[in-house]
Amino acid sequence: MSDDSTPAPERGQRLQIHWGQLQAAARAGDISMEQAERLWARWAGQAIAPARFGFTHVLYYFGGLLAIGAMTLFMTLGWELFGAWGVLLLSVGYAVGAVAVARHLQRRHLHIPAGILATIAVCLVPLAAWSLQSGLGLWPEGGPDSYRDYHRFIDWRWLTLELATLAAAVVMLWWLRLPFMVMPVAVTLWYLNMDLAHMLMQKDGFDWTFTRDVSLVFGLATCAIAVWVDLRSRLASDPRDRQDFAFWLYLFGALMFWCGLSLRESDSELAKAGYAALNVALVFLGAAIGRRVFTVLGAIGVAGYLGYLSYKVFADSLLFPFVLTLLGLGIVALGIWWQRREARIHARLAGWLPAALRPLAQR
């Protein structure tokens, strides 16, 4: 580490330590290799995942989302003046530039803006795929003829764009390993489920019931992928792989599943009770694995069912507003009780998980 002739660093002084230096210290016998890996994992985790979300991060995400929106949601017809090949060159050029800047920021340990720039590159993939297909005359007839409709209309012809986006995102994630890049993957899976439902219907128009059910199935599948990704991240040996890559998959998967479930209509009281029971299970699942999106959606579902029961029992009654008020205050009181005992509840529920899923409960 340091000999007698090397002055000790002053308290509060910043030092830059590289992985090679820790390896050298382990080879010299100053620390064990296990200690070196543990220290590096801790420091790398602190560098990658800041503990506090401050105004700087608001600027990062706000600016990044504006740039992503400009290339996706707010694409105008003016771009079509460049022609398909011109748009292809522009989108590829923007993507290459975004990746180059992302790599530069990553080397400077600015992982959040690096992830945003890399995400912009992924979001340009469907535009490039559309331009390439249009330029080669391979775009199927009978559907949208403008890329700006990609984010507006459901159509099976978008499937090639979505599959290209997913493939590019997987390669980029393997290369750069920046968690925010999973966001376009989750959004694309959402688009994919609607467009695939349109293709399976083999007709124009909109079949609400079929689309709803496909959303439910896709939501379950996306949550299953999120669990797999989460487990791999938590059990990984490389600190770069131990980031939260599953967050966006959990978020969109849970929303697709819960919305598909909640929009189902039933006149059966047993089915409604079953819906409430599933939402209770979501509350406890979210508490067990530390994913609040399940807890929040489950709580909304349970509250909706309790409100339905209150209305059914006290329909056209002066007591209904008072009952609903008491129900709301009771839920607030439950939240206070839960917050005070959250750690113990989490530990107890984590013990109920199957052994293969218990790593998900690690905080």
C-alpha positions as CSV (number, residue, x, y, z in Angstrom):
1,M,0.0,0.0,0.0
2,S,2.3,2.8,1.2
3,D,5.8,2.7,2.9
4,D,7.2,5.0,5.5
5,S,8.4,7.5,2.9
6,T,4.9,8.0,1.4
7,P,2.8,10.7,3.1
8,A,-0.6,9.5,4.3
9,P,-3.5,11.1,2.5
10,E,-5.2,13.8,4.4
11,R,-8.7,13.2,5.7
12,G,-11.3,14.3,3.1
13,Q,-8.7,14.1,0.2
14,R,-10.1,12.5,-3.0
15,L,-8.2,9.4,-4.3
16,Q,-8.7,7.6,-7.7
17,I,-8.3,3.9,-7.3
18,H,-8.5,1.5,-10.3
19,W,-9.3,-2.2,-10.3
20,G,-5.7,-3.0,-11.3
21,Q,-4.4,-1.3,-8.2
22,L,-6.7,-3.4,-6.0
23,Q,-5.5,-6.5,-7.8
24,A,-1.9,-5.5,-7.3
25,A,-2.6,-5.0,-3.5
26,A,-4.1,-8.5,-3.4
27,R,-1.1,-10.0,-5.2
28,A,1.2,-8.2,-2.7
29,G,-0.7,-9.8,0.2
30,D,-2.0,-6.5,1.6
31,I,-5.6,-7.7,1.2
32,S,-7.2,-10.9,-0.1
33,M,-8.6,-11.1,-3.6
34,E,-12.0,-11.7,-2.0
35,Q,-11.7,-8.4,-0.1
36,A,-10.5,-6.6,-3.3
37,E,-13.6,-7.9,-5.2
38,R,-15.9,-6.9,-2.4
39,L,-14.5,-3.4,-2.1
40,W,-14.6,-2.9,-5.9
41,A,-18.2,-4.1,-6.0
42,R,-19.2,-1.7,-3.3
43,W,-17.4,1.3,-4.8
44,A,-18.6,0.4,-8.3
45,G,-22.1,0.2,-7.1
46,Q,-21.9,3.6,-5.4
47,A,-20.5,5.1,-8.6
48,I,-23.2,3.5,-10.8
49,A,-26.2,4.0,-8.6
50,P,-26.2,7.4,-6.7
51,A,-28.0,7.3,-3.5
52,R,-29.7,10.6,-3.9
53,F,-31.9,11.7,-6.8
54,G,-31.1,15.4,-7.1
55,F,-31.7,18.3,-9.4
56,T,-28.8,17.2,-11.6
57,H,-30.6,14.0,-12.3
58,V,-33.8,15.8,-13.2
59,L,-31.9,17.8,-15.8
60,Y,-30.3,14.6,-17.1
61,Y,-33.6,12.8,-17.6
62,F,-35.6,15.8,-18.7
63,G,-33.1,16.7,-21.4
64,G,-32.7,13.1,-22.4
65,L,-36.5,12.5,-22.7
66,L,-36.8,15.7,-24.8
67,A,-34.2,14.4,-27.2
68,I,-35.8,10.9,-27.3
69,G,-39.2,12.5,-27.9
70,A,-37.9,14.6,-30.7
71,M,-36.6,11.4,-32.5
72,T,-39.8,9.4,-31.8
73,L,-43.1,10.9,-30.6
74,F,-42.6,14.3,-32.2
75,M,-41.2,13.2,-35.5
76,T,-42.6,15.5,-38.2
77,L,-43.4,15.1,-41.9
78,G,-40.5,17.4,-42.6
79,W,-38.1,14.6,-42.2
80,E,-39.6,12.8,-45.2
81,L,-38.3,15.6,-47.4
82,F,-34.9,13.9,-47.1
83,G,-36.3,10.7,-48.6
84,A,-35.9,7.2,-47.1
85,W,-32.1,7.0,-47.7
86,G,-31.5,10.5,-46.3
87,V,-33.5,9.7,-43.2
88,L,-31.5,6.4,-42.9
89,L,-28.2,8.2,-43.1
90,L,-29.3,10.9,-40.6
91,S,-30.7,8.3,-38.1
92,V,-27.5,6.1,-38.3
93,G,-25.4,9.2,-38.0
94,Y,-27.3,10.4,-34.9
95,A,-27.1,6.9,-33.4
96,V,-23.3,6.6,-33.9
97,G,-22.8,10.0,-32.4
98,A,-25.0,9.2,-29.4
99,V,-23.1,6.0,-28.8
100,A,-19.7,7.7,-29.1
101,V,-20.8,10.3,-26.5
102,A,-22.2,7.6,-24.3
103,R,-18.9,5.7,-24.3
104,H,-17.0,8.9,-23.5
105,L,-19.3,9.7,-20.6
106,Q,-19.1,6.1,-19.4
107,R,-15.3,6.3,-19.3
108,R,-15.7,9.4,-17.1
109,H,-18.0,7.4,-14.8
110,L,-21.1,9.6,-15.7
111,H,-23.3,6.5,-16.0
112,I,-26.7,8.2,-16.0
113,P,-26.1,10.6,-18.9
114,A,-24.2,7.8,-20.7
115,G,-27.3,5.6,-20.3
116,I,-29.5,8.3,-21.7
117,L,-27.3,8.9,-24.7
118,A,-27.2,5.1,-25.4
119,T,-31.0,5.0,-25.0
120,I,-31.3,7.7,-27.7
121,A,-29.3,5.4,-30.0
122,V,-31.6,2.5,-29.4
123,C,-34.7,4.7,-29.9
124,L,-33.4,5.6,-33.4
125,V,-33.3,1.9,-34.5
126,P,-37.0,1.7,-35.5
127,L,-36.6,4.9,-37.6
128,A,-33.5,3.4,-39.4
129,A,-35.4,0.1,-39.9
130,W,-38.4,1.9,-41.4
131,S,-36.2,4.0,-43.7
132,L,-34.3,0.9,-44.9
133,Q,-37.5,-1.0,-45.6
134,S,-39.0,2.0,-47.4
135,G,-35.9,2.6,-49.4
136,L,-35.7,-1.0,-50.6
137,G,-39.4,-1.0,-51.4
138,L,-40.1,-3.7,-48.8
139,W,-42.6,-1.8,-46.7
140,P,-46.0,-3.8,-46.9
141,E,-48.8,-2.0,-48.6
142,G,-52.1,-1.2,-47.0
143,G,-50.8,0.2,-43.7
144,P,-49.3,3.5,-42.4
145,D,-46.9,5.1,-44.9
146,S,-45.3,7.5,-42.5
147,Y,-43.0,6.8,-39.6
148,R,-44.7,9.3,-37.4
149,D,-47.6,6.9,-37.2
150,Y,-45.4,4.3,-35.4
151,H,-46.3,5.8,-32.0
152,R,-50.0,6.5,-32.9
153,F,-51.5,3.5,-34.6
154,I,-51.6,-0.2,-33.9
155,D,-50.6,-2.2,-37.0
156,W,-48.9,-5.5,-37.6
157,R,-46.5,-3.9,-40.1
158,W,-44.6,-2.3,-37.3
159,L,-43.4,-5.8,-36.1
160,T,-40.1,-5.6,-38.1
161,L,-39.3,-2.3,-36.5
162,E,-40.0,-3.7,-33.0
163,L,-38.0,-6.8,-33.5
164,A,-35.0,-4.8,-34.9
165,T,-35.2,-2.5,-31.8
166,L,-35.2,-5.5,-29.4
167,A,-32.2,-7.1,-31.2
168,A,-30.2,-3.8,-31.2
169,A,-31.1,-3.2,-27.5
170,V,-29.9,-6.6,-26.5
171,V,-26.5,-6.1,-28.2
172,M,-26.1,-2.6,-26.8
173,L,-27.0,-3.8,-23.3
174,W,-24.4,-6.6,-23.5
175,W,-21.8,-4.1,-24.7
176,L,-22.5,-1.0,-22.5
177,R,-24.5,-2.5,-19.5
178,L,-26.4,0.7,-18.7
179,P,-29.8,0.0,-17.0
180,F,-31.7,2.9,-18.5
181,M,-31.4,1.2,-21.9
182,V,-33.9,-1.3,-20.8
183,M,-36.6,1.4,-21.0
184,P,-37.0,1.2,-24.8
185,V,-37.1,-2.6,-24.5
186,A,-40.0,-2.4,-22.1
187,V,-41.9,0.2,-24.3
188,T,-41.2,-1.9,-27.4
189,L,-42.6,-5.1,-25.7
190,W,-45.7,-3.0,-24.9
191,Y,-46.0,-2.0,-28.6
192,L,-45.3,-5.5,-29.7
193,N,-48.1,-7.0,-27.8
194,M,-50.7,-4.7,-29.4
195,D,-49.3,-5.1,-32.9
196,L,-49.1,-8.8,-32.5
197,A,-52.7,-8.9,-31.4
198,H,-53.6,-6.9,-34.6
199,M,-51.7,-9.4,-36.7
200,L,-53.4,-12.5,-35.1
201,M,-56.8,-11.0,-35.7
202,Q,-56.0,-10.8,-39.4
203,K,-58.4,-8.0,-39.9
204,D,-58.6,-4.2,-39.8
205,G,-60.3,-2.6,-36.9
206,F,-59.9,-3.0,-33.2
207,D,-61.0,-6.0,-31.2
208,W,-60.9,-4.6,-27.6
209,T,-61.5,-7.9,-25.8
210,F,-58.8,-9.8,-27.7
211,T,-56.2,-6.9,-27.3
212,R,-57.0,-6.8,-23.6
213,D,-56.3,-10.5,-23.2
214,V,-53.1,-10.4,-25.2
215,S,-52.0,-7.5,-23.0
216,L,-52.6,-9.6,-19.9
217,V,-50.6,-12.5,-21.3
218,F,-47.7,-10.3,-22.5
219,G,-47.6,-8.6,-19.1
220,L,-47.2,-12.0,-17.4
221,A,-44.4,-12.9,-19.9
222,T,-42.7,-9.6,-19.4
223,C,-42.8,-10.0,-15.6
224,A,-41.3,-13.5,-16.0
225,I,-38.5,-12.0,-18.1
226,A,-38.0,-9.3,-15.4
227,V,-37.7,-12.0,-12.7
228,W,-35.1,-13.9,-14.8
229,V,-33.1,-10.6,-15.4
230,D,-33.4,-9.7,-11.7
231,L,-32.1,-13.0,-10.5
232,R,-29.1,-12.9,-13.0
233,S,-28.3,-9.4,-11.9
234,R,-28.4,-10.2,-8.2
235,L,-26.3,-13.4,-8.5
236,A,-23.8,-11.9,-11.0
237,S,-20.1,-11.8,-10.1
238,D,-19.2,-8.8,-12.2
239,P,-20.2,-5.5,-10.4
240,R,-21.4,-4.0,-13.7
241,D,-24.0,-6.8,-14.0
242,R,-25.3,-6.2,-10.5
243,Q,-27.3,-3.1,-11.5
244,D,-31.1,-2.9,-11.6
245,F,-31.7,-3.9,-15.2
246,A,-35.2,-5.3,-14.3
247,F,-36.9,-2.1,-13.1
248,W,-38.5,-1.1,-16.4
249,L,-39.5,-4.6,-17.3
250,Y,-41.2,-4.9,-13.9
251,L,-42.9,-1.6,-14.4
252,F,-44.3,-2.2,-17.9
253,G,-45.0,-5.9,-17.3
254,A,-47.0,-5.2,-14.2
255,L,-48.9,-2.4,-15.9
256,M,-49.8,-4.6,-18.9
257,F,-50.9,-7.5,-16.7
258,W,-52.8,-5.4,-14.2
259,C,-54.6,-3.3,-16.8
260,G,-55.6,-6.4,-18.8
261,L,-56.8,-8.0,-15.6
262,S,-58.7,-4.9,-14.3
263,L,-60.4,-4.2,-17.6
264,R,-62.1,-7.6,-17.7
265,E,-65.8,-7.4,-17.1
266,S,-67.7,-9.9,-14.9
267,D,-71.2,-10.1,-13.3
268,S,-70.0,-12.8,-11.0
269,E,-69.4,-11.9,-7.4
270,L,-67.0,-14.9,-7.2
271,A,-64.9,-13.5,-10.1
272,K,-64.8,-10.1,-8.4
273,A,-63.7,-11.6,-5.2
274,G,-61.0,-13.6,-7.1
275,Y,-59.8,-10.3,-8.6
276,A,-59.5,-8.8,-5.1
277,A,-57.6,-11.9,-3.9
278,L,-55.1,-11.6,-6.9
279,N,-54.5,-7.9,-5.9
280,V,-53.9,-8.9,-2.3
281,A,-51.3,-11.4,-3.6
282,L,-49.7,-8.6,-5.7
283,V,-49.4,-6.5,-2.5
284,F,-47.6,-9.2,-0.7
285,L,-45.5,-10.2,-3.7
286,G,-44.3,-6.6,-4.1
287,A,-43.5,-6.4,-0.4
288,A,-41.6,-9.7,-0.5
289,I,-39.3,-8.9,-3.5
290,G,-39.1,-5.1,-2.9
291,R,-40.9,-4.1,-6.1
292,R,-43.3,-1.3,-5.2
293,V,-45.1,-1.3,-8.5
294,F,-46.8,-4.6,-7.6
295,T,-47.7,-3.3,-4.2
296,V,-49.1,0.0,-5.5
297,L,-51.2,-1.7,-8.3
298,G,-52.4,-4.4,-5.9
299,A,-53.4,-1.7,-3.4
300,I,-55.4,0.2,-6.0
301,G,-57.1,-3.0,-7.1
302,V,-58.1,-3.9,-3.5
303,A,-59.3,-0.3,-2.8
304,G,-61.4,-0.5,-5.9
305,Y,-63.0,-3.7,-4.8
306,L,-63.7,-2.4,-1.3
307,G,-65.2,0.7,-2.8
308,Y,-67.4,-1.5,-5.0
309,L,-68.5,-3.5,-2.0
310,S,-69.2,-0.3,0.0
311,Y,-71.3,1.1,-2.9
312,K,-73.2,-2.2,-3.3
313,V,-74.1,-2.4,0.4
314,F,-74.8,1.3,0.9
315,A,-76.2,2.2,-2.5
316,D,-78.5,5.3,-2.4
317,S,-77.7,5.6,1.3
318,L,-76.7,8.8,3.1
319,L,-74.1,6.6,4.8
320,F,-72.1,5.9,1.7
321,P,-69.9,9.1,1.7
322,F,-69.1,8.4,5.4
323,V,-68.3,4.7,4.8
324,L,-66.0,5.7,1.8
325,T,-64.3,8.3,4.0
326,L,-63.7,5.8,6.8
327,L,-62.4,3.3,4.2
328,G,-59.9,5.8,2.9
329,L,-58.7,6.8,6.3
330,G,-58.4,3.1,7.2
331,I,-56.1,2.6,4.2
332,V,-54.0,5.5,5.3
333,A,-53.8,4.1,8.8
334,L,-52.8,0.7,7.3
335,G,-50.0,2.5,5.4
336,I,-48.7,4.0,8.6
337,W,-48.7,0.7,10.3
338,W,-47.0,-1.0,7.3
339,Q,-44.3,1.7,7.1
340,R,-43.3,1.2,10.8
341,R,-43.0,-2.6,10.3
342,E,-41.9,-2.7,6.7
343,A,-38.5,-4.4,7.4
344,R,-40.1,-7.1,9.5
345,I,-42.9,-7.7,7.1
346,H,-40.4,-7.9,4.2
347,A,-38.3,-10.4,6.1
348,R,-41.3,-12.5,7.0
349,L,-42.7,-12.5,3.4
350,A,-39.3,-13.2,1.9
351,G,-39.2,-16.4,3.9
352,W,-42.3,-17.6,2.1
353,L,-40.7,-17.3,-1.3
354,P,-39.4,-20.5,-3.1
355,A,-35.7,-21.0,-2.6
356,A,-35.0,-20.1,-6.3
357,L,-36.6,-16.7,-5.9
358,R,-35.2,-15.7,-2.5
359,P,-32.3,-13.7,-4.0
360,L,-35.0,-11.3,-5.2
361,A,-35.7,-10.4,-1.6
362,Q,-32.1,-9.2,-1.0
363,R,-32.0,-5.4,-0.6
